[in-house]
Amino acid sequence: MSREAIESAQKRFAAILEDQFKRVAVMKKGASFIDYAALKPVVIGVCWGDGIGEFISKNAEEVLAHVLKDEVQKGKIVFRDIKGLTIENRVKHNKAIPDDVLEELKSCHVILKGPTTTPQEGDPWPNIESANVAMRRALDLFANVRPVKIPREGIDWCFFRENTEGEYILGSRGFDVTPDLSVDFKVTTEQGCERIIRMAFEYAKKNKVSRVTVVTKSNVVKATDGRFSRAAKRIAREYPGITCDEWYIDIMTAKLIDPQRRKEFKVMVMPNLYGDILTDEAAQLQGGVGTAGSANIGTRWAMFEAIHGSAPRMVKEGRAQYADPSSMIRASAMLLRYIGYPDKAEKVEMALEVCGQFEKKFAMTGRNAGATGAEYTRYILGWVDNPKLKAKWESEVYPAPASKT
């Protein structure tokens, strides 16, 4: 029994290694980032997803269409709705992303994606892979970038999470070796470490940030996290004006909620699972996971999304229209900035902070005691169009420190 189980496991592990060697070979070839300024039109795919995804995706699409209306009229921007990434359609095809949907995604340059449902044990759905994980792998969206700002507390964080390796990339390929023993896998490559860590340092250099914090558990997870740690230290030597320090994931979760220390962190880079944990914690400090957006960046494609799930309970209870669209709208702002419209992105971001962190004229409660997503979207757009937006933001939301005389 044990010998047969070991031989079977060896065959499955060999197949995993073969796939990873192929992936490394592709990464070694390298690729240049797409130049959006040279494209006409830029095709923005809007992928609705599941549950509340359809509601908040439409809210976010409304914001994008509003601020890009001139560009749409001039043929610089085209929107394309992609409806086939629902759990029902994925189950029908028994694929995380059906082939025709993947081709639709690849025909776009950037994608705004609503939350999708990932089945787990005990759900009524078959145990198909996460659509997010599959999309990141299929489009090689190696960098997950999540900014979190809390101006009143002096917090301005940007997280760089490796997106195509770690535990998640092989999450569907673990297996039960015997009825008593299950095995999962974690993968880290030199090339995967290199590109996400270098992106974090380049961001810090461009934005005049003097510190990059690496988050691992390399004292215990010595091979994979150890490789990430070594790569960071090697790359850091190429950026003499930037301090590089390393923190372990367990204490890092504590330091993010330490009022005395958390303002010291600015740019953080980490493997996949740790990034998922830390960015949810950070978003909660900002006002909840419904307030944070996320960018998934590759050389050829980019995908922008809310960081929360599809909230099937809200749909079941008839509350989907009350879902907070802030996370998706913040993702839209990140998309605008990425394709070359930083001024429009700034207006949307300032309006989000005026509405969500300061004025709070409409409360998002997720229930009929608060505003609907559509009402909140109109509230935000009212501030986007308000000529006093920047003055409001600078004087009351994010005022400059008083000068000392």
C-alpha positions as CSV (number, residue, x, y, z in Angstrom):
1,M,0.0,0.0,0.0
2,S,2.7,2.5,1.0
3,R,5.0,1.7,-1.9
4,E,2.1,2.0,-4.4
5,A,1.0,5.3,-2.9
6,I,4.6,6.7,-3.1
7,E,5.0,5.7,-6.7
8,S,1.6,7.3,-7.6
9,A,2.6,10.5,-5.8
10,Q,6.0,10.5,-7.5
11,K,4.3,10.4,-10.9
12,R,1.9,13.3,-10.1
13,F,4.8,15.3,-8.6
14,A,6.9,14.7,-11.7
15,A,4.1,16.1,-13.9
16,I,3.9,19.2,-11.7
17,L,7.7,19.7,-12.0
18,E,7.6,19.4,-15.8
19,D,4.9,22.1,-16.0
20,Q,7.0,24.4,-13.8
21,F,10.1,23.9,-15.9
22,K,8.2,24.9,-18.9
23,R,7.0,28.0,-17.1
24,V,10.5,29.0,-16.1
25,A,11.6,28.6,-19.7
26,V,9.0,31.1,-20.8
27,M,9.8,33.6,-18.1
28,K,13.5,33.4,-19.0
29,K,12.7,34.7,-22.5
30,G,11.3,37.9,-21.0
31,A,8.8,40.3,-22.5
32,S,8.3,44.1,-22.8
33,F,5.3,45.9,-21.3
34,I,2.6,47.1,-23.6
35,D,2.6,50.8,-24.6
36,Y,-1.0,52.0,-24.1
37,A,-0.2,55.4,-25.6
38,A,0.4,53.6,-28.9
39,L,-2.9,51.8,-28.9
40,K,-6.1,53.0,-30.6
41,P,-8.5,51.9,-29.4
42,V,-7.7,50.6,-25.9
43,V,-10.2,47.8,-25.3
44,I,-11.6,47.6,-21.7
45,G,-13.3,44.4,-21.0
46,V,-15.8,44.4,-18.1
47,C,-16.3,41.0,-16.6
48,W,-19.3,40.9,-14.3
49,G,-18.6,37.8,-12.3
50,D,-21.0,36.3,-9.7
51,G,-23.3,37.4,-6.9
52,I,-22.9,41.1,-6.2
53,G,-20.3,41.2,-8.9
54,E,-22.8,42.1,-11.6
55,F,-24.1,45.0,-9.5
56,I,-20.8,46.6,-8.5
57,S,-19.2,45.9,-11.9
58,K,-22.0,48.0,-13.6
59,N,-21.5,50.7,-11.0
60,A,-17.8,50.9,-11.7
61,E,-18.4,50.7,-15.5
62,E,-20.7,53.7,-15.1
63,V,-17.9,55.7,-13.5
64,L,-15.4,54.7,-16.2
65,A,-17.8,55.5,-19.0
66,H,-18.6,58.9,-17.4
67,V,-15.0,60.0,-17.1
68,L,-13.9,58.6,-20.4
69,K,-16.9,59.7,-22.5
70,D,-14.8,62.1,-24.7
71,E,-12.3,59.3,-25.3
72,V,-15.1,56.9,-26.3
73,Q,-16.6,59.4,-28.7
74,K,-13.1,59.9,-30.3
75,G,-12.6,56.2,-30.7
76,K,-9.7,56.0,-28.2
77,I,-11.6,53.7,-25.8
78,V,-13.9,50.8,-26.4
79,F,-15.8,48.9,-23.7
80,R,-16.6,45.2,-24.1
81,D,-18.9,43.4,-21.7
82,I,-17.9,39.8,-20.9
83,K,-20.7,37.8,-19.3
84,G,-19.5,34.3,-19.4
85,L,-17.4,34.1,-16.2
86,T,-20.4,33.1,-14.0
87,I,-20.2,30.1,-11.7
88,E,-23.0,28.5,-13.7
89,N,-21.2,28.8,-17.0
90,R,-17.9,27.7,-15.5
91,V,-19.6,24.6,-14.0
92,K,-21.3,23.9,-17.3
93,H,-17.9,23.7,-19.1
94,N,-16.2,22.3,-16.0
95,K,-13.4,24.9,-16.3
96,A,-12.2,27.7,-14.2
97,I,-12.4,29.9,-17.4
98,P,-14.3,28.4,-20.4
99,D,-12.2,28.5,-23.6
100,D,-14.5,31.0,-25.4
101,V,-14.4,33.4,-22.4
102,L,-10.6,33.2,-22.2
103,E,-10.5,34.2,-25.9
104,E,-12.7,37.2,-25.1
105,L,-10.5,38.2,-22.3
106,K,-7.4,37.9,-24.5
107,S,-9.0,40.2,-27.1
108,C,-9.1,43.0,-24.5
109,H,-6.1,45.1,-23.3
110,V,-7.3,45.7,-19.8
111,I,-10.0,44.0,-17.8
112,L,-12.3,45.3,-15.0
113,K,-13.4,42.1,-13.2
114,G,-16.2,41.6,-10.7
115,P,-15.9,39.1,-7.9
116,T,-16.3,35.4,-8.8
117,T,-17.3,32.5,-6.7
118,T,-14.7,29.8,-5.9
119,P,-16.3,26.6,-4.8
120,Q,-15.1,24.8,-1.7
121,E,-15.8,21.5,0.0
122,G,-19.5,21.3,0.9
123,D,-20.7,23.8,-1.7
124,P,-23.3,22.7,-4.3
125,W,-20.8,23.3,-7.1
126,P,-18.0,21.0,-8.4
127,N,-14.6,21.8,-7.0
128,I,-13.3,23.8,-10.0
129,E,-10.3,26.0,-9.7
130,S,-10.5,29.7,-8.8
131,A,-11.2,31.9,-11.8
132,N,-8.9,34.5,-10.4
133,V,-6.0,32.0,-10.1
134,A,-6.7,30.7,-13.5
135,M,-6.8,34.1,-15.1
136,R,-3.6,35.2,-13.4
137,R,-1.9,32.1,-14.8
138,A,-3.4,32.2,-18.3
139,L,-2.6,35.9,-18.8
140,D,0.6,35.8,-16.7
141,L,-0.6,38.6,-14.4
142,F,2.4,38.2,-12.1
143,A,2.1,41.4,-10.0
144,N,-0.8,42.1,-7.6
145,V,-0.6,45.7,-6.6
146,R,-2.8,47.0,-3.8
147,P,-2.6,50.6,-2.5
148,V,-4.1,51.5,0.9
149,K,-4.4,55.1,2.1
150,I,-5.7,56.4,5.4
151,P,-4.7,60.1,5.2
152,R,-5.9,61.1,8.7
153,E,-3.5,58.5,10.2
154,G,-0.6,59.2,7.9
155,I,-0.9,55.8,6.2
156,D,0.2,55.5,2.6
157,W,1.0,51.9,1.8
158,C,1.5,50.1,-1.5
159,F,1.6,46.3,-1.4
160,F,3.3,44.2,-4.2
161,R,2.1,40.6,-4.0
162,E,3.5,37.9,-6.2
163,N,0.6,36.6,-8.1
164,T,1.5,33.5,-10.1
165,E,3.5,31.3,-7.7
166,G,3.3,30.3,-4.0
167,E,0.6,28.1,-2.6
168,Y,-2.2,29.4,-4.9
169,I,-0.7,28.5,-8.3
170,L,-0.8,24.8,-7.5
171,G,-3.8,24.9,-5.2
172,S,-5.9,22.6,-7.3
173,R,-3.1,20.1,-7.8
174,G,-2.6,18.9,-4.3
175,F,-3.9,15.4,-3.6
176,D,-4.7,12.8,-1.0
177,V,-1.7,10.4,-1.0
178,T,-3.6,7.9,1.2
179,P,-6.8,8.2,3.2
180,D,-4.6,9.5,6.0
181,L,-2.2,11.9,4.2
182,S,-2.8,14.9,2.0
183,V,-0.1,17.0,0.3
184,D,-0.2,20.5,-1.2
185,F,2.6,22.4,-3.0
186,K,4.3,25.8,-2.9
187,V,6.4,26.9,-5.8
188,T,8.9,29.8,-5.9
189,T,11.2,30.5,-8.9
190,E,14.1,32.9,-9.2
191,Q,12.4,34.6,-12.2
192,G,9.1,35.0,-10.4
193,C,10.9,36.6,-7.4
194,E,13.0,38.8,-9.6
195,R,10.2,40.5,-11.5
196,I,7.9,41.2,-8.5
197,I,10.7,42.4,-6.3
198,R,12.2,44.6,-9.0
199,M,8.7,46.1,-9.7
200,A,8.4,47.1,-6.0
201,F,11.9,48.7,-6.0
202,E,11.2,50.6,-9.3
203,Y,7.9,51.9,-7.8
204,A,9.8,53.1,-4.7
205,K,12.4,54.8,-6.8
206,K,9.9,56.5,-9.1
207,N,7.9,57.7,-6.1
208,K,10.9,58.7,-4.0
209,V,10.1,56.2,-1.3
210,S,13.3,55.3,0.6
211,R,12.3,52.0,2.1
212,V,11.0,48.6,0.7
213,T,9.9,46.0,3.2
214,V,10.1,42.3,2.3
215,V,7.6,40.0,4.0
216,T,8.4,36.3,4.3
217,K,8.6,33.4,6.7
218,S,12.1,32.5,5.6
219,N,13.2,31.4,9.0
220,V,10.9,28.5,8.8
221,V,10.0,28.0,5.2
222,K,13.6,27.9,4.2
223,A,13.6,26.8,0.5
224,T,10.8,28.8,-1.1
225,D,10.7,31.8,1.2
226,G,14.5,31.6,1.5
227,R,14.8,32.1,-2.2
228,F,12.5,35.1,-2.1
229,S,14.5,36.6,0.7
230,R,17.8,36.1,-1.1
231,A,16.5,37.5,-4.3
232,A,15.3,40.7,-2.5
233,K,18.7,41.2,-0.8
234,R,20.5,40.8,-4.2
235,I,18.2,43.2,-6.0
236,A,18.3,45.7,-3.2
237,R,22.0,46.2,-3.8
238,E,21.1,47.8,-7.2
239,Y,19.1,50.5,-5.4
240,P,21.6,52.2,-3.0
241,G,19.2,55.0,-2.1
242,I,16.5,52.6,-0.8
243,T,16.7,50.7,2.5
244,C,15.5,47.1,2.4
245,D,14.3,45.3,5.5
246,E,12.7,41.9,6.0
247,W,9.8,41.1,8.4
248,Y,8.2,37.8,9.0
249,I,4.5,37.5,8.1
250,D,3.3,36.7,11.7
251,I,4.8,39.8,13.3
252,M,4.0,41.9,10.2
253,T,0.3,41.4,10.7
254,A,0.7,42.8,14.2
255,K,2.8,45.8,13.1
256,L,0.1,46.9,10.6
257,I,-2.3,47.5,13.6
258,D,0.4,49.1,15.8
259,P,-0.3,52.8,15.7
260,Q,3.3,53.6,16.7
261,R,4.9,51.6,13.9
262,R,2.6,51.2,10.9
263,K,3.2,54.7,9.5
264,E,6.8,53.8,9.0
265,F,6.0,51.2,6.3
266,K,5.5,52.4,2.7
267,V,6.2,49.8,0.0
268,M,5.9,46.1,0.9
269,V,6.6,43.1,-1.3
270,M,5.9,39.5,-0.5
271,P,4.9,36.0,-1.8
272,N,1.4,35.2,-2.9
273,L,-0.4,33.9,0.3
274,Y,1.1,36.5,2.6
275,G,0.1,39.3,0.3
276,D,-3.5,38.0,0.3
277,I,-3.6,38.0,4.1
278,L,-1.9,41.4,4.7
279,T,-3.8,43.3,2.1
280,D,-7.2,42.2,3.5
281,E,-6.0,43.3,6.9
282,A,-4.8,46.7,5.5
283,A,-8.1,47.2,3.6
284,Q,-10.0,46.6,6.8
285,L,-8.1,49.4,8.5
286,Q,-9.0,51.7,5.6
287,G,-12.7,51.0,6.0
288,G,-13.3,47.4,5.1
289,V,-12.5,45.1,2.2
290,G,-15.2,46.8,0.2
291,T,-13.1,50.0,0.0
292,A,-9.9,48.6,-1.6
293,G,-9.1,47.9,-5.2
294,S,-6.5,45.7,-6.7
295,A,-4.4,45.6,-9.9
296,N,-3.1,42.4,-11.5
297,I,-0.3,43.4,-13.9
298,G,1.4,41.4,-16.6
299,T,3.4,42.5,-19.6
300,R,0.6,41.9,-22.2
301,W,-2.6,42.2,-20.1
302,A,-3.8,43.8,-16.9
303,M,-6.8,43.0,-14.8
304,F,-8.4,45.3,-12.1
305,E,-10.8,44.0,-9.4
306,A,-12.3,44.4,-6.0
307,I,-10.4,42.5,-3.3
308,H,-13.5,40.9,-1.8
309,G,-15.7,38.0,-2.8
310,S,-19.1,37.6,-4.5
311,A,-21.1,37.7,-1.3
312,P,-23.7,35.0,-2.2
313,R,-25.5,35.6,1.1
314,M,-26.3,39.1,0.1
315,V,-27.9,37.8,-3.1
316,K,-29.8,35.1,-1.3
317,E,-31.2,37.6,1.1
318,G,-32.2,40.1,-1.7
319,R,-29.6,42.7,-0.7
320,A,-27.2,42.7,-3.7
321,Q,-28.3,46.2,-4.8
322,Y,-27.0,47.5,-1.5
323,A,-23.4,46.2,-2.1
324,D,-20.7,48.8,-1.7
325,P,-19.2,49.6,-5.1
326,S,-16.2,51.5,-3.6
327,S,-13.7,48.6,-4.1
328,M,-14.6,48.2,-7.8
329,I,-14.6,52.0,-8.3
330,R,-11.2,52.2,-6.7
331,A,-10.0,49.5,-9.1
332,S,-11.4,51.6,-11.9
333,A,-9.3,54.5,-10.8
334,M,-6.2,52.2,-10.8
335,L,-7.2,51.1,-14.4
336,L,-7.4,54.7,-15.5
337,R,-4.0,55.5,-14.1
338,Y,-2.5,52.4,-15.7
339,I,-3.7,53.2,-19.2
340,G,-2.5,56.8,-19.1
341,Y,-5.2,58.9,-17.5
342,P,-3.7,59.9,-14.1
343,D,-5.7,63.2,-13.8
344,K,-9.0,61.3,-14.3
345,A,-7.9,58.6,-11.8
346,E,-7.0,61.3,-9.3
347,K,-10.5,62.8,-9.5
348,V,-12.1,59.4,-8.9
349,E,-9.8,58.7,-6.0
350,M,-10.3,62.0,-4.3
351,A,-14.1,61.7,-4.7
352,L,-14.0,58.2,-3.1
353,E,-12.1,59.6,-0.1
354,V,-14.4,62.7,0.2
355,C,-17.5,60.4,0.1
356,G,-16.2,57.5,2.1
357,Q,-13.7,58.9,4.7
358,F,-14.9,62.4,5.3
359,E,-18.3,63.7,4.2
360,K,-20.2,60.3,4.5
361,K,-23.5,61.8,3.3
362,F,-24.6,58.3,2.2
363,A,-24.0,55.3,4.4
364,M,-23.2,52.0,2.8
365,T,-24.6,49.4,5.2
366,G,-25.3,46.5,2.8
367,R,-29.0,46.7,3.8
368,N,-32.0,48.9,3.0
369,A,-31.0,51.2,6.0
370,G,-28.3,52.6,3.7
371,A,-27.8,53.6,0.2
372,T,-27.9,51.4,-2.9
373,G,-24.8,51.0,-4.9
374,A,-26.4,53.0,-7.7
375,E,-27.1,55.9,-5.3
376,Y,-23.6,55.8,-4.0
377,T,-22.2,55.8,-7.5
378,R,-24.2,58.9,-8.4
379,Y,-22.9,60.5,-5.1
380,I,-19.3,59.8,-6.1
381,L,-19.8,61.1,-9.7
382,G,-21.3,64.3,-8.2
383,W,-18.0,65.0,-6.5
384,V,-16.0,63.9,-9.6
385,D,-17.7,66.7,-11.5
386,N,-17.5,69.2,-8.7
387,P,-15.0,72.0,-9.5
388,K,-14.4,72.3,-5.7
389,L,-13.3,68.7,-5.4
390,K,-9.5,69.2,-5.1
391,A,-9.9,72.2,-2.7
392,K,-12.2,70.1,-0.5
393,W,-9.7,67.2,-0.6
394,E,-6.7,69.3,0.2
395,S,-8.3,71.4,2.9
396,E,-10.4,68.9,4.8
397,V,-9.6,65.3,3.7
398,Y,-5.9,65.3,3.3
399,P,-4.6,68.7,4.6
400,A,-0.9,69.5,4.4
401,P,0.8,69.5,7.7
402,A,0.8,72.9,9.4
403,S,4.2,74.7,9.0
404,K,6.2,75.4,12.1
405,T,7.2,79.0,12.7
